[in-house]
Amino acid sequence: MKRYVLARLAWTLVATWLVLTLTFGLLVAAPDPGASAYVAGQVQEGADYEEARESYERARGRDAPVLERYRNYLVGVATLDWGWSESRSQPVIEAIATAWPYSVMYAAPALLVSTVLGVAIGLYSATHRNSVEDYAASSLAFFGASIPDFWFAIVLLLVFGVSLDWIPLYFRTDVSWVSWTNVRQLAAPTLVVALSATAGEVRYARAAALEYVNAEFIKAAKAKGVPPGRRMVRHVLRPALVPLSTILIADLLGVVLVSSYLVEVVFGIPGLGLLSYRAIVQGDVPLVLATVLLPTFVALLGNLLQDVAYAALDPRIDYGGREGR
Amino acid sequence: MTGEPDGTGDEAEPDRIGAIDWETVDADDGGVPRRPAAVLAAVLGIAAAVGYEAFRSGGGPTVAWPVAYRVTPLDGLFVATLVVGVAYGAYPLYANPRLARRYWARFREHRVAVWSLWVLAGVCAVGVLGPLVVAKPTVEVAVGYQPPAFWSVPSAVPGSCVGPVVDGACRGTWQYPLGTTGDGRGILASVVYGTRVSLQVGLITATIVVLVGTTVGTVAAAAGGRVDEALMRYVDVQMTFPAFFLYLFVLYLFGGSLVLLILVFGFTSWGGTARLVRSETLQRREEGYVRAARAAGASTGWLLRRHLVPNVSGTVITNATLLVPGLILLEASFAFLGLGDPGVTSWGEVIAAGRGDLATAWWISTIPGVALFATVLALNFVGDALRDALDPRVASGARGRAGDRGSSDTAERADGSETR
């Protein structure tokens, strides 16, 4: 087990290195989106085209040999020296530090709500198969999986913001984090993220619970006179939690990361998603890179935790023989 | 999702069971197999035609009527995808009506999925034929914010009202049945052209995914050993990355082009399919009919072509159908973020265009949004029903009921995690 965790940890490091190498390769291969804008600006002010190009490359460190740049890049990422954000005139790491609380503010409640609701609904619908509630749960799962997050966010703004005036149309950062205004402006984004996460969760939870609903030991428990509620929690939920816990970590995280990106753009929440989006619009390469790498690292970490959790929770799986990776 | 899986379809023509299909045997005997050859010829023909169009001197349109239109390489890719889809999806069903009837009987149990199939037929018709009838949406700022027909808005909303102004309200006209965007593009034309983009992204990408995923999966299963290990480790790496953010980075650096988007999606999202095909192939390989064929002297290539790939194709088709909605959503998301192809009209891009005008012009974001939602929902329903209809284990009665299909999800997931 310890060996497996160590191997898995090493694997995560390799994967991280691969991500960094890939992004570096892309950066080298692509024309720098910031360069043309800068050069065009300089040329308009009367500078020589070639000179403007060279000065830009020097300022960016793009004139050094590729291997040296590659080393600097890896060292920079590892030492949290993520560069300077041109568009915000501050170090990238500071921009991220100001942004992330806004993302967590609604993503954490959404994750919590969707986990509890998703497992509860999935479990209920597995134990009450073909009931009206089961069909309602399936409908919810289909609805949540099919509705585009960004469009749902727009519709919520249209209905509850414009027509009913229940939620504010613009996100305000000048209000206290613990205030009614803040709760009101975070309600809709939380709902959007929670819905897409809940949809996946319900499907998985239902499928996982179904494996055990008709198992022999459930029949034995029933014959013994175990009440339905206890059967559901002790005999179905417990074994089902093993596959579920793994899904909870990595897959949900993936859904939430993507969903929150789009939701922040629509609602104007100054979290990591909007930071990244603005960086893209303004051609701020270091900031784009950082805001793309950050969720990637989070996802890699989530995958690591998922596999470790799986190994720790499922006593049937023996990883002793698999030190091969 | 109602009713029990009926076994009656199987007994429809009892005299045919066990009969030898000599036609197939004969067809397979002589030299080059006919269907792959025909598909290859068609694809090469399309490639030649598109290549000629791309390098043809003069910038004139390919067709002048009913609307002037010039064929692009993407159109060629799309037509080739449709040819492959017909040859390997629709034709086998036509050639084998008994099988088709059995699948249909099982598929029909899902009433919602049947409706969804009609929706998708409509979407395909609009996407393929629509651009031939409707002119491309053009920017005309003078006619911005026109309301849809049968709808009226205060006449201050549009710059100048095309329709009649009644009591200070601008009424929609049939010139723009679904209204216009802020810069005067007709919503109807935008939705029609957006449908084609969504279809192209969904279908071409899914075809690439199926081709690469099936090849890698079967090769890994057939070769075993080091090859298998290497391929599956690569799949692990590919699937660990949150694809959304890598696409975001690639599209940002290289600019949004629809062809690039399709290629990037296609060649990086086949991991799940490959895993699925590999595990299915490994299971099937141990079954009686494969062992019998091997004992009779069949080569590995023959086993793969005749027994293994056809028998995992149901799983692959289901998997691809469930991939398509995700791909369409992904394209719409990137178009919404402004990272899509600036040269094409996409649903996501129109939704983004109307985002700032919700209070005055609801139709801009709402109408393409409904189209997107309906298409994705229909695809999800159809994919779910296909999973039940094509899963041979459901037919054999090993599974109690169609609704239990989810268990294969977790089984597959558990399998995936264990290989790590």
Interface residues (C-beta under 8 A of the other chain):
Chain A: R8 W11 A15 L18 V19 L22 T23 L26 L27 A30 P31 P33 R129 N130 Y135 S138 F142 F143 A145 S146 I147 P148 D149 F150 W151 I154 V155 L157 L158 G161 V162 R203 Y204 R206 A207 A208 L210 E211 N214 P243 T246 I247 G254 L257 V258 Y261 L262 V265 V266 S276 Y277 I280 V281 V288 L289 V292 P295 T296 A299 L300 N303 Q306 D307 Y310 I317 G324 R325
Chain B: M1 E229 R233 V237 T240 F241 P242 F244 F245 L246 L248 F249 V250 Y252 L253 F254 P325 L329 A332 S333 F336 L337 G338 L339 G348 I351 R355 L358 A359 W362 S365 T366 G369 L372 F373 V376 L377 N380 F381 D384 G400 R401 G403 D404 G406 S407 D409 T410 R413 A414 S417 E418 R420
